[in-house]
């Protein structure tokens, strides 16, 4: 798909939009806050699902190596998506600020101009559907796990309760403006605050020995000390700064 988009008329404008650096914005605090906010959201740094999945890991799993792989492939997927969607948006004269709905406007027009476009369209949107479903699994897993552990429920019962409540709440929340404000509140306050509190708990309250012991599990190489220092001072500090500036700027992304 990225190859087909490359040959679209005016797609070069999209590539310029992606890769031409605006160095003036590099010195704006808001740029860094939004970039860090995107990293928090994309990598689920403050997500409770990450905590639950972490508890499922086997003792022989290299947590540090796995984290590097997740970060790399998440970034790679984002770049590939941008190489497909952004040039197509400019080629078809759409507004790049139109939001996530762009995918459902630009991509069908790309598929119309591709050989076997219908087949690729089915594959693409099926993958999008699966991506959305796996994201729901991550969002619901912590609630499901809590119900299972707290009330000794079978998994299918816990899943049914959480899915049923979510479905009912989704029907009741009809005002998109209200829902948008609620989501903004979650992204501005809870995500960076959750990341900060989690980091403080792990690096400062649990202590250095605990951190080394947990991260060293499954690793053959020694855990680099500079990563411990980065976690204690850099990550904790950045999380707190993002939280405060997110409030001041009314958003982190």
C-alpha positions in Angstrom: 0.0 0.0 0.0 2.8 2.4 0.8 4.3 1.6 -2.6 1.0 2.4 -4.4 0.6 5.6 -2.4 4.1 6.7 -3.4 3.0 6.9 -7.1 -0.1 9.0 -6.4 -0.2 12.5 -7.7 0.9 15.2 -5.2 2.0 12.5 -2.7 5.3 14.2 -2.4 3.6 17.0 -0.5 2.6 14.4 2.1 6.2 13.2 2.4 7.4 16.8 2.9 4.8 17.2 5.6 6.1 14.1 7.4 9.8 14.5 7.1 10.5 18.2 6.7 11.6 19.3 10.1 10.3 22.6 11.6 13.1 23.4 14.0 11.3 26.3 15.5 8.7 23.9 17.0 11.5 21.8 18.4 12.1 24.6 20.9 8.4 24.8 22.0 7.5 23.1 25.2 4.1 22.1 23.8 5.7 20.0 21.1 7.6 17.9 23.6 4.6 17.6 25.9 2.4 16.3 23.0 5.2 13.9 21.8 5.6 12.5 25.3 1.8 12.3 25.7 1.6 10.2 22.5 4.4 7.9 23.8 2.5 7.4 27.1 -0.7 6.5 25.2 0.8 4.4 22.4 3.1 2.4 24.7 0.4 2.2 27.5 3.0 3.4 30.0 0.3 4.1 32.5 -2.2 1.5 31.5 -3.5 -0.9 34.1 -3.5 -3.6 31.4 0.3 -3.4 31.3 0.4 -4.2 35.0 -1.9 -7.2 34.6 0.0 -8.5 31.6 3.2 -8.1 33.5 1.9 -10.4 36.2 1.3 -13.1 33.5 4.9 -13.2 32.4 6.9 -16.3 33.1 10.1 -16.0 35.2 12.3 -16.7 32.2 11.1 -13.7 30.1 13.6 -10.9 29.5 11.5 -7.9 30.4 14.0 -5.3 29.2 14.5 -7.0 25.8 10.7 -7.5 25.4 10.2 -3.8 26.2 12.7 -2.8 23.5 10.9 -5.0 21.0 7.5 -3.5 21.8 8.8 0.0 21.5 10.6 -0.7 18.2 7.7 -2.4 16.5 5.1 0.1 17.8 7.2 2.9 16.3 7.7 1.0 13.1 3.9 0.4 12.7 3.2 4.1 13.3 5.7 5.1 10.6 4.3 2.6 8.1 0.8 3.8 8.8 1.9 7.4 8.3 3.7 6.6 5.0 0.4 5.2 3.7 -2.2 7.6 5.1 -0.6 11.1 5.1 0.6 11.1 1.5 -2.8 9.8 0.4 -4.5 12.6 2.3 -2.6 15.3 0.5 -3.0 13.5 -2.8 -6.8 13.5 -2.5 -6.9 17.1 -1.2 -8.2 16.2 2.3 -7.5 18.0 5.6 -4.8 16.3 7.6 -6.4 17.6 10.8 -9.6 15.7 10.2 -8.7 13.1 12.8 -8.9 9.3 12.9 -11.7 9.2 10.4 -9.2 10.0 7.7 -8.4 6.4 7.5 -12.0 5.6 6.4 -11.9 8.4 3.8 -8.5 8.2 2.3 -7.8 4.5 2.3 -10.9 3.4 0.3 -9.8 5.8 -2.5 -6.3 4.3 -2.4 -7.7 0.8 -2.7 -9.8 1.8 -5.7 -6.7 2.6 -7.6 -4.8 -0.6 -6.7 -4.9 -3.9 -8.5 -6.9 -6.4 -6.4 -8.0 -3.3 -4.3 -11.0 -5.0 -2.9 -8.9 -7.9 -1.5 -6.4 -5.5 0.0 -9.2 -3.5 1.4 -10.7 -6.5 3.2 -7.4 -7.4 4.6 -6.6 -3.9 5.8 -9.9 -3.2 7.5 -9.9 -6.7 9.0 -6.5 -5.9 10.5 -7.9 -2.5 11.8 -10.8 -4.4 13.4 -8.5 -6.9 15.1 -6.3 -4.0 16.3 -9.3 -2.4 17.9 -10.4 -5.7 19.5 -7.0 -6.4 20.9 -7.0 -2.8 22.3 -10.3 -3.6 24.0 -8.8 -6.7 25.5 -6.0 -4.6 27.0 -8.5 -2.0 28.4 -10.8 -4.6 29.9 -8.3 -7.1 31.2 -7.6 -5.3 34.5 -11.3 -5.1 35.3 -11.9 -8.7 34.4 -8.9 -9.8 36.4 -10.0 -7.8 39.4 -13.5 -9.4 39.3 -12.0 -12.8 39.0 -9.7 -12.3 42.0 -12.0 -10.4 44.2 -15.2 -12.4 43.8 -13.8 -15.7 42.6 -15.7 -15.6 39.4 -15.1 -17.8 36.4 -13.5 -15.9 33.5 -16.5 -16.0 31.2 -18.7 -14.5 33.9 -16.3 -11.7 34.6 -16.0 -11.0 30.9 -19.7 -10.9 30.5 -20.1 -8.4 33.4 -17.5 -6.1 32.1 -18.6 -6.2 28.5 -22.3 -5.8 29.5 -21.6 -2.8 31.6 -19.4 -1.2 28.9 -22.2 -1.8 26.3 -24.8 -0.2 28.5 -22.6 2.8 29.4 -21.8 3.2 25.7 -25.5 3.4 24.9 -26.3 5.9 27.7 -23.4 8.2 26.8 -24.9 9.8 23.7 -23.5 13.3 24.0 -20.2 13.3 22.1 -19.2 16.6 23.5 -19.5 15.2 27.1 -17.6 12.0 26.2 -14.9 14.0 24.5 -14.4 16.1 27.7 -14.3 12.9 29.7 -11.7 11.4 27.5 -9.6 14.6 27.6 -9.8 14.5 31.4 -8.5 10.9 31.4 -5.6 11.7 29.0 -4.7 15.0 30.7 -4.8 13.9 34.4 -5.0 10.2 34.8 -2.5 8.8 32.2 0.5 10.9 33.2 -0.4 10.8 36.9 -0.7 7.0 36.8 2.7 6.8 35.0 4.3 9.0 37.7 2.8 7.1 40.6 3.7 3.8 39.1 7.3 4.9 38.6 7.6 6.3 42.1 6.2 3.1 43.6 8.6 0.9 41.5 11.8 2.8 41.6 11.6 4.7 44.9 9.3 2.8 47.3 10.2 -0.8 46.2 13.9 0.1 46.1 16.9 -0.5 43.9 17.4 -4.2 45.0 13.8 -5.0 44.1 14.1 -3.3 40.7 17.3 -5.2 39.8 15.9 -8.5 41.0 12.7 -8.1 38.9 14.3 -6.8 35.7 17.2 -9.2 35.9 14.8 -12.2 35.8 15.2 -14.0 32.5 18.2 -11.8 31.5 21.7 -13.3 30.8 23.4 -9.9 30.6 23.7 -7.7 33.7 21.1 -4.9 34.1 22.8 -1.6 33.2 23.0 0.7 36.2 22.4 3.8 34.0 18.9 2.5 33.2 18.1 2.4 36.9 19.2 6.0 37.2 17.2 7.0 34.2 14.1 5.3 35.6 14.5 7.0 39.0 15.4 10.5 37.9 14.6 10.9 34.2 11.4 9.0 33.8 9.9 10.0 37.2 10.9 13.6 36.5 9.5 13.6 33.0 6.2 12.0 34.1 5.7 14.6 36.7 6.5 17.4 34.3 4.1 16.0 31.7 1.4 15.8 34.3 1.8 19.4 35.4 2.3 20.9 31.9 -0.6 18.8 30.6 -2.9 20.6 33.1 -1.5 24.0 32.1 -1.8 23.3 28.4 -5.1 21.5 28.7 -3.9 18.4 27.0 -0.9 16.1 26.3 -1.6 15.2 22.7 
